[in-house]
Amino acid sequence: MQKAEALVMSSKLQYVIALLRATASLKQMFKRITFNLNFGYHCEKLRQLDSKPLISFIVPTRNEARYLPRLLTSINYITQVCKVPAETIVADYMSTDGTTDVAKKWVLE
């Protein structure tokens, strides 16, 4: 009976250790994501550059008319706040929902 109890305890301990490792791994992953999404930090680094690089945003689309205005507004905001020259290329693939019209309208504004 004691051997069986020891085996159960051992597997519970292994489970807890695996859970702790997974939690630590998730914590590191969230740190990296948070760093990459730290807009202020990256924007400040861009502002400090003497010669500003041209940043190209290439947006592949297919039936994205509903979401494209929000994305293009975000890109425009980022480039204005960070004061970097940028170009945005919308590469559409056979959209049937007016995505190309939304992109063309955006260019004209």
ABEGO torsion letter per residue (X at the ends): XAAAAAAAAAAAAAAAAAAAAAAAAAAAAAAAAAAAABAAAAAAAAAABABBBBBBBBBBBBGAAAAAAAAAAAAAAAAAAAGBBBBBBBBBBGBAAGAAAAAAAAAAX
